[in-house]
């Protein structure tokens, strides 16, 4: 099979959950890709050279041949269309309504839960760092997250929609900001996130992240 030239731009520390999402998506699709690193600490992403690659000057950025795209959810949807099932693994559920629910989860995770993201940054996930106890607003944000997961996740089900989707990986990232830090997480929610964390594509990302000196 002749594949296009695919490049994924990542932060140099492999701490970005949004790069992780695209990395997992590409790995699930089985599309060969190379990676380029951008040093966010030195603000390399704000330089004009990277601005020619990423419209938003943020990671992730994806290049497929001459086509450039930024923003992880837009990239995932593009990959689903560019490399469609059944020839490639699905990133979104086959059912239309379930696909909409998956995108709902993704959009919500990217637009809400700021107290969790601030107080449990991805250094928890990828560098085992510890932080002070959650404030009241972060606890309230966490409870809102748990309530939503328990509402969407049927008892005994390991994936949100009866089959894996990229929304499962994205949701597990948010839950594991808390679970891996040792914060209280309902058992069913923690078990779901732990199961998602064992997926081969996620473990591959964690392996790459562990190689960095950050």
C-alpha positions as a printed NumPy array, in Angstrom:
array([[  0.   ,   0.   ,   0.   ],
       [  1.29 ,   3.444,  -0.898],
       [  0.862,   5.818,   2.05 ],
       [  1.178,   9.603,   1.877],
       [  3.918,  11.398,   3.783],
       [  2.499,  12.098,   7.232],
       [  4.155,  14.269,   9.901],
       [  2.848,  15.035,  13.38 ],
       [  4.242,  18.017,  15.305],
       [  4.398,  17.506,  19.063],
       [  5.603,  19.435,  22.066],
       [  9.156,  18.397,  22.893],
       [  8.174,  16.949,  26.284],
       [  5.275,  14.805,  25.008],
       [  3.05 ,  16.401,  27.675],
       [  0.243,  17.598,  25.393],
       [ -2.947,  15.512,  25.726],
       [ -4.069,  16.89 ,  22.383],
       [ -0.956,  15.63 ,  20.613],
       [ -1.506,  12.334,  22.41 ],
       [ -5.021,  12.172,  20.968],
       [ -3.749,  12.571,  17.408],
       [ -0.85 ,  10.164,  18.025],
       [ -3.356,   7.548,  19.213],
       [ -5.621,   8.249,  16.226],
       [ -2.788,   7.775,  13.732],
       [ -1.579,   4.652,  15.528],
       [ -5.076,   3.167,  15.529],
       [ -5.424,   3.883,  11.803],
       [ -2.122,   2.104,  11.198],
       [ -0.863,   4.976,   9.073],
       [  2.941,   5.381,   9.166],
       [  3.996,   8.825,  10.353],
       [  7.042,  10.713,  11.523],
       [  7.225,  13.252,  14.331],
       [  8.722,  16.699,  14.674],
       [  9.13 ,  18.408,  18.03 ],
       [  8.408,  21.997,  18.968],
       [  9.981,  23.517,  22.089],
       [  7.106,  25.305,  23.795],
       [  9.315,  26.449,  26.683],
       [ 11.409,  28.577,  24.322],
       [  8.247,  29.695,  22.492],
       [  9.342,  28.065,  19.276],
       [  5.677,  27.607,  18.436],
       [  5.262,  31.384,  18.167],
       [  7.98 ,  31.765,  15.556],
       [  7.011,  32.508,  11.97 ],
       [  8.429,  29.205,  10.737],
       [  5.983,  27.213,  12.824],
       [  3.235,  29.675,  11.951],
       [  3.605,  28.495,   8.357],
       [  2.826,  24.959,   9.573],
       [  0.155,  25.566,  12.211],
       [ -2.542,  28.182,  11.665],
       [ -3.097,  28.395,  15.425],
       [  0.637,  28.171,  16.273],
       [ -0.223,  25.371,  18.662],
       [  0.443,  21.651,  18.774],
       [ -0.615,  19.286,  17.445],
       [ -0.146,  20.11 ,  13.806],
       [ -0.477,  17.531,  11.078],
       [  0.947,  17.494,   7.57 ],
       [ -0.182,  14.967,   4.973],
       [  1.737,  15.612,   1.769],
       [  1.029,  19.317,   1.142],
       [ -2.032,  19.551,   3.392],
       [ -1.602,  21.185,   6.82 ],
       [ -4.087,  21.093,   9.688],
       [ -4.114,  22.047,  13.367],
       [ -6.469,  21.428,  16.322],
       [ -6.74 ,  17.844,  17.531],
       [-10.48 ,  17.279,  17.121],
       [-10.4  ,  18.652,  13.567],
       [ -7.44 ,  16.39 ,  12.823],
       [ -9.221,  13.304,  14.198],
       [-12.294,  13.963,  12.079],
       [-10.13 ,  14.541,   9.021],
       [ -8.226,  11.285,   9.599],
       [-11.526,   9.43 ,   9.896],
       [-12.512,  10.684,   6.431],
       [ -9.07 ,  10.42 ,   4.845],
       [ -8.505,   6.85 ,   6.062],
       [-12.037,   5.443,   6.339],
       [-13.332,   2.164,   7.722],
       [-13.479,  -0.708,   7.014],
       [-10.029,  -0.512,   5.42 ],
       [ -8.782,   1.376,   8.486],
       [ -9.745,   1.234,  12.158],
       [-12.661,   3.454,  13.164],
       [-12.002,   6.448,  15.381],
       [-15.691,   7.185,  15.878],
       [-18.693,   4.886,  16.363],
       [-20.463,   3.562,  13.286],
       [-23.858,   4.718,  14.566],
       [-24.61 ,   8.367,  13.707],
       [-26.039,   9.313,  17.103],
       [-23.159,   7.657,  18.932],
       [-20.706,   9.566,  16.709],
       [-22.441,  12.772,  17.75 ],
       [-22.147,  11.777,  21.411],
       [-18.44 ,  11.06 ,  20.977],
       [-17.892,  14.508,  19.466],
       [-19.969,  15.998,  22.282],
       [-17.587,  14.47 ,  24.816],
       [-14.527,  15.687,  22.915],
       [-15.836,  19.243,  22.618],
       [-16.783,  19.337,  26.295],
       [-13.389,  18.097,  27.448],
       [-11.669,  20.833,  25.437],
       [-13.914,  23.66 ,  26.613],
       [-14.568,  22.853,  30.299],
       [-12.817,  21.473,  33.414],
       [-10.316,  24.325,  33.648],
       [ -9.828,  23.872,  37.422],
       [ -8.856,  20.23 ,  36.87 ],
       [ -6.514,  21.083,  34.013],
       [ -4.867,  23.83 ,  36.09 ],
       [ -4.531,  21.871,  39.33 ],
       [ -3.825,  18.486,  37.772],
       [ -1.701,  19.323,  34.702],
       [ -0.405,  16.607,  32.43 ],
       [  2.813,  16.404,  34.441],
       [  0.657,  14.132,  36.619],
       [  0.12 ,  11.782,  33.67 ],
       [  3.548,  11.819,  32.095],
       [  5.989,  12.79 ,  34.856],
       [  4.334,  11.438,  38.041],
       [  4.378,  14.882,  39.645],
       [  2.291,  15.707,  42.716],
       [  0.349,  18.876,  43.512],
       [ -1.628,  20.339,  46.446],
       [ -5.118,  19.145,  47.307],
       [ -7.909,  20.147,  44.957],
       [ -9.737,  23.376,  45.701],
       [-13.513,  23.418,  46.096],
       [-14.076,  24.512,  42.498],
       [-11.858,  21.71 ,  41.2  ],
       [-13.702,  19.183,  43.357],
       [-16.993,  20.431,  41.942],
       [-15.58 ,  20.145,  38.413],
       [-14.432,  16.593,  39.139],
       [-17.862,  15.611,  40.449],
       [-19.466,  16.987,  37.287],
       [-17.062,  14.825,  35.267],
       [-17.803,  11.697,  37.308],
       [-21.562,  12.214,  37.045],
       [-21.33 ,  12.485,  33.268],
       [-19.192,   9.356,  32.926],
       [-21.531,   7.305,  35.098],
       [-24.479,   8.572,  33.076],
       [-22.926,   7.643,  29.715],
       [-21.128,   4.429,  30.742],
       [-23.458,   1.457,  31.013],
       [-22.723,  -0.972,  33.89 ],
       [-20.211,  -3.618,  32.837],
       [-19.238,  -1.657,  29.724],
       [-15.575,  -0.847,  29.082],
       [-16.109,   1.688,  26.29 ],
       [-18.576,   4.563,  26.202],
       [-20.401,   3.437,  23.091],
       [-19.982,  -0.339,  23.075],
       [-16.905,  -0.012,  20.874],
       [-13.69 ,   1.959,  21.326],
       [-13.584,   5.505,  20.019],
       [-11.073,   8.336,  20.263],
       [-13.439,   9.976,  22.766],
       [-12.634,   7.126,  25.176],
       [ -8.953,   8.023,  25.089],
       [ -9.64 ,  11.73 ,  25.518],
       [-11.99 ,  11.094,  28.438],
       [ -9.525,   8.737,  30.125],
       [ -6.899,  11.489,  30.015],
       [ -9.142,  13.818,  32.03 ],
       [-10.086,  11.127,  34.54 ],
       [ -6.497,   9.984,  34.984],
       [ -5.37 ,  13.496,  35.841],
       [ -7.192,  12.703,  39.083],
       [ -6.938,   8.915,  39.383],
       [ -3.178,   8.737,  38.787],
       [ -2.648,  11.562,  41.254],
       [ -4.457,   9.609,  43.965],
       [ -7.515,  11.847,  44.175],
       [-10.838,  10.158,  45.053],
       [-12.461,   8.726,  41.924],
       [-15.512,   6.417,  41.88 ],
       [-14.443,   2.819,  41.299],
       [-16.392,   2.374,  38.064],
       [-14.953,   5.58 ,  36.632],
       [-11.407,   4.698,  37.703],
       [-11.732,   1.17 ,  36.272],
       [-12.905,   2.6  ,  32.952],
       [ -9.937,   4.993,  32.744],
       [ -7.49 ,   2.251,  33.742],
       [ -8.846,  -0.019,  30.996],
       [ -8.469,   2.731,  28.382],
       [ -4.903,   3.402,  29.56 ],
       [ -3.905,  -0.167,  28.653],
       [ -4.747,   0.228,  24.971],
       [ -1.698,  -0.471,  22.799],
       [ -1.759,   2.923,  21.09 ],
       [ -1.893,   4.706,  24.467],
       [  0.928,   2.587,  25.851],
       [  2.99 ,   3.452,  22.781],
       [  2.528,   7.154,  23.526],
       [  3.461,   6.621,  27.178],
       [  6.596,   4.817,  26.05 ],
       [  7.568,   7.761,  23.839],
       [  6.813,  10.217,  26.649],
       [  9.022,   8.312,  29.074],
       [ 12.031,   8.809,  26.791],
       [ 12.068,  12.593,  27.15 ],
       [ 14.265,  14.463,  29.609],
       [ 11.503,  16.867,  30.688]])
